[in-house]
Amino acid sequence: MNDEEQRRQLGAFVRARRESMTPALAGGRRRTPGLRREELAERAGIGATWVTWIEQGRAVRPSATTFARLADALNLGPAERTYLFTLAARHDPADPFGRSAQRAPDAIAAIVAALACPAYGLDPAWDVVVANAAAQRLFVGLFDHDAAPNLLRYVFTHPAARALLPDWEGRCARVLAEFRRDYGRGLHDPRVRGVVDWLTRESPLFATLWARQGVLGREGGQRRFDHPAQGPLAFDQHVLADVARGDFRLIALVPADTGLPSLSELASADAKTAARGQP
């Protein structure tokens, strides 16, 4: 579906839902069914011009917040709301952990795929938009049944993260201080704000640490893990910023020279198994 057709479908959907609604005060004869555009705009708290332009399929770019207000005013159900935001090519701020509309830049995706060590890419909300097999083995539970794995939600709320990360509270503090540095770039992204709002409600530790205003760059250094299958693991973390886009991050965990085993052994074993399976 091209952009013009998508805008046309969006306009037709909004108009059909508007016309299906019953006005609160239906006194007098009405020439049009349902709500007038002005009435819908008033209910949504947006300008009537936005409603007109959206219904006409104009090449305009209302914000995600505008569409959220429109969805609320139209009393859309979950499936209808998802359809509206899909047509609008916007991320619903009411669902900060829904599937991200953003994908990893090609350069980040290519590097992640080429590395044998755990590597992954983060978008502005710290959704993991790409991860290689080694990273998926390392972060136990992060990728289980989750269409949009989010690193912050995992670290603060997933039981597996508590077991995986030694000095869990200390790691949480560091991760959040690193995220806050990136947060300044995403202040106007409702999905980024939604992640912070959700975690503030759901994680007392997050709320406490967020209030401390700690800030760190995503620095390198050693990262240790207590893997349930592989035992103690150690990696040197390397972070690349401004790869294709300044608001994405590429993180690689290179096995540290500590004498501890590493997931690179698993990666090597997987490669040998795959090679044996080739004709």
C-alpha positions in Angstrom: 0.0 0.0 0.0 1.5 3.3 -1.1 1.3 6.5 1.1 -1.5 8.0 -0.9 -3.7 4.9 -0.6 -2.8 4.6 3.1 -4.0 8.2 3.7 -7.2 7.5 1.8 -7.9 4.4 3.8 -7.2 6.3 7.0 -9.5 9.1 6.1 -12.3 6.7 5.1 -11.9 4.8 8.4 -12.1 7.9 10.5 -15.1 9.3 8.7 -16.9 5.9 8.9 -16.4 5.7 12.6 -17.4 9.4 13.1 -20.6 8.9 11.2 -21.4 5.8 13.2 -21.4 7.6 16.5 -24.5 9.0 18.2 -24.3 12.7 19.2 -24.8 13.3 22.9 -27.4 16.0 22.2 -29.3 15.2 19.1 -31.8 18.0 19.2 -33.2 19.2 15.9 -32.8 17.8 12.4 -29.3 16.8 11.3 -28.3 16.7 7.7 -25.4 14.3 8.3 -25.3 11.1 10.3 -23.3 10.7 13.4 -21.0 13.4 14.8 -20.1 16.5 12.8 -16.4 17.0 12.3 -16.5 20.0 14.7 -18.1 17.8 17.4 -15.5 15.1 17.0 -12.7 17.6 17.2 -14.2 19.1 20.4 -14.4 15.6 21.9 -10.8 14.9 21.0 -9.4 18.3 22.0 -7.9 18.9 18.6 -8.6 21.4 15.8 -11.4 20.7 13.4 -9.0 21.3 10.6 -7.0 18.2 11.6 -10.2 16.1 11.3 -11.0 17.5 7.9 -7.5 17.0 6.5 -7.2 13.5 7.9 -10.6 12.5 6.4 -9.7 14.1 3.1 -6.4 12.1 2.9 -4.3 15.2 2.9 -0.5 14.8 3.0 -0.2 16.0 6.6 1.7 14.5 9.6 -0.4 14.8 12.8 1.5 13.7 15.9 1.0 10.3 17.7 -0.7 12.3 20.5 -3.2 13.7 18.1 -4.1 10.3 16.8 -4.4 9.0 20.4 -6.9 11.7 21.2 -8.8 10.9 18.1 -8.9 7.2 18.9 -10.2 8.0 22.4 -12.9 10.3 21.0 -14.0 7.7 18.5 -14.2 5.0 21.3 -12.1 2.7 19.2 -11.6 -0.9 20.4 -8.1 -2.5 20.6 -8.2 -3.9 17.1 -9.6 -0.6 15.6 -7.0 1.4 17.5 -4.2 -0.8 16.2 -5.6 -0.4 12.6 -5.8 3.4 13.0 -2.1 3.7 14.1 -0.9 1.3 11.5 -2.6 3.4 8.7 -1.2 6.6 10.3 2.3 5.1 10.5 2.5 6.2 14.1 3.3 4.4 17.4 0.4 4.4 19.9 1.7 6.2 23.0 -0.8 4.2 25.1 1.2 1.1 24.3 4.9 2.0 24.7 6.0 -1.7 24.4 4.0 -2.5 21.3 5.9 -3.5 18.2 8.2 -0.6 17.1 7.5 0.9 13.7 11.2 1.5 13.5 13.7 -1.1 12.2 17.4 -1.2 12.6 19.4 0.8 10.2 21.0 -1.4 7.6 24.5 -0.8 8.8 23.7 -1.8 12.4 21.8 -4.9 11.2 24.7 -6.0 9.0 27.3 -5.6 11.7 25.2 -7.4 14.3 24.7 -10.3 11.9 28.4 -10.5 11.1 29.6 -10.7 14.7 30.0 -14.1 16.5 29.9 -12.5 20.0 26.6 -11.2 21.5 25.6 -8.0 19.7 22.4 -6.1 19.4 20.9 -2.7 18.4 18.7 -0.3 20.4 16.3 2.3 19.2 15.5 5.5 21.1 13.1 3.7 23.4 15.6 1.0 24.0 13.6 -1.6 22.1 16.0 -4.3 20.8 15.4 -3.9 17.1 18.0 -6.4 16.1 20.0 -9.1 17.9 22.2 -12.0 16.8 21.9 -15.6 18.1 24.6 -15.1 20.7 22.8 -12.2 22.3 19.5 -14.1 22.3 21.2 -16.9 24.1 22.8 -14.6 26.6 19.8 -12.5 27.7 17.6 -15.3 29.0 13.9 -14.5 28.8 14.3 -11.2 26.9 13.1 -12.6 23.6 10.5 -15.1 24.9 7.1 -14.4 23.5 7.8 -10.7 23.1 7.2 -9.0 19.7 9.0 -5.9 20.9 11.7 -6.8 23.5 12.6 -3.7 25.5 16.0 -3.8 27.4 14.8 -1.4 30.2 11.6 -3.4 30.9 13.6 -6.6 30.9 16.3 -5.3 33.3 13.9 -3.8 35.8 10.9 -6.2 35.7 11.9 -9.6 34.4 12.7 -12.3 37.0 15.4 -13.8 34.7 17.3 -10.5 34.7 17.6 -10.5 38.5 19.3 -14.0 38.3 21.4 -13.1 35.2 22.9 -9.8 36.4 25.2 -9.9 39.4 24.7 -6.9 41.7 21.3 -6.5 40.1 20.4 -3.1 41.7 23.8 -1.7 40.8 23.4 -2.8 37.2 20.0 -1.3 37.1 21.4 2.0 38.3 24.0 2.0 35.6 21.7 1.0 32.8 19.2 3.7 33.7 21.9 6.4 34.0 23.0 5.4 30.5 19.4 5.5 29.2 18.9 9.0 30.7 21.7 10.3 28.5 19.8 9.0 25.4 16.5 10.2 26.8 17.3 13.8 26.1 17.2 13.0 22.4 13.8 11.4 22.7 11.9 13.9 24.8 9.4 14.6 22.0 8.9 10.8 21.2 5.7 9.7 23.0 6.8 6.1 23.0 10.0 7.0 24.9 8.0 9.0 27.4 5.6 6.1 27.6 8.3 3.6 28.6 9.5 5.9 31.4 5.9 6.5 32.6 5.1 2.7 32.6 8.3 1.8 34.5 7.8 4.6 37.0 4.4 3.0 37.8 5.4 -0.6 37.7 9.0 -0.6 39.2 9.6 1.1 42.6 13.4 0.7 41.9 13.1 2.5 38.6 11.0 5.3 40.1 13.7 5.8 42.9 16.6 5.7 40.5 14.9 8.0 37.9 14.3 10.6 40.6 18.1 10.7 41.3 18.8 12.2 37.9 21.9 10.1 37.3 23.5 10.4 33.9 26.3 8.3 32.3 27.5 7.8 28.7 27.2 4.2 27.4 30.7 3.4 28.3 32.7 0.3 27.7 34.0 -1.9 30.4 33.6 -5.4 31.8 30.1 -6.8 32.2 29.5 -10.0 34.1 26.6 -12.4 33.9 25.4 -15.5 35.8 24.0 -17.5 33.0 21.6 -20.3 34.1 23.1 -22.8 31.6 26.7 -21.6 31.1 27.5 -20.3 34.6 29.6 -17.1 35.2 30.4 -15.2 32.0 32.4 -12.0 31.4 32.4 -9.7 28.5 34.0 -6.3 27.5 31.2 -4.1 26.3 31.7 -1.8 23.3 29.1 0.7 22.2 28.9 2.4 18.9 26.8 5.5 18.4 26.0 7.5 15.3 26.0 4.4 13.1 23.7 5.5 10.3 21.4 7.3 12.8 22.4 9.3 15.9 19.5 8.0 18.1 20.3 4.3 17.6 23.0 2.3 19.5 25.0 -0.8 18.5 26.3 -2.8 21.5 28.8 -5.7 21.2 29.9 -7.9 24.1 33.4 -9.3 23.4 34.5 -12.2 25.6 36.8 -10.9 28.3 40.1 -12.5 29.0 39.3 -13.6 32.5 39.6 -17.4 32.3 35.8 -17.7 32.5 33.9 -19.6 29.7 32.0 -17.5 27.2 29.1 -17.8 24.8 31.6 -17.6 22.0 32.1 -21.4 22.6 28.4 -21.9 22.0 28.6 -19.8 18.8 31.5 -21.8 17.6 29.7 -25.0 18.3 26.6 -23.8 16.5 28.7 -22.8 13.5 30.3 -26.3 13.4 26.9 -27.9 13.6 25.6 -25.7 10.8 28.6 -26.5 8.7 28.1 -30.2 9.2 24.5 -29.8 8.0 25.6 -28.2 4.7 25.8 -30.3 1.6 
